[in-house]
Amino acid sequence: MNRTRLLALSAVLSLFVATGAVAGPTISSNTAPGVNFGAYKTYQWVQISPSSNPVIQQEIVASIEQSLASKGLVKADSGDMKLVLTTGVQSQTELESWGRWGLQTSTYTYSTGQLSIDAFDGKTNQALWHGQATETINPQKPDMNKINQAITKLMATFPTTIPGAPPAK
């Protein structure tokens, strides 16, 4: 392979690596059709999954509560909306065969963190909204900046309750 092709290949590969590093968390959300989120003024936590790191868990809850407050919701003992928070870590393993006839194998192990929030109507218990953020993490060294970025991106999809505010993305 000549030097020009090698440099072009290196540039393309570095672009893929850089893009993957900046991609951030994978976000998904679903809203029940026809729900008037303007009717909800208060919320309450009904379940928060246990965590091996209670300090990080408290910071996650505080970040979510701050986002909910910016959307016009107030925490209450008996809220119009019930919230469930689930967090977890799953170990993933990938195998890659390479070389002549795939005789060489490389194994990659990594951890995926997941944060899910579910919102239910406080009276009927009907599901209103589900949001989930997933990202590769290091469970031994939680990165609160990364977690807050994931929460910010996730909560941007939560429907607003403030009249006249821009809709969720």
Beta strands, then each sheet from edge to edge (+ up, - down):
strand 1: 26-31
strand 2: 42-48
strand 3: 74-75
strand 4: 81-98
strand 5: 104-121
strand 6: 127-137
sheet 1: 1+ 6- 5+ 4- 2- 3-
end
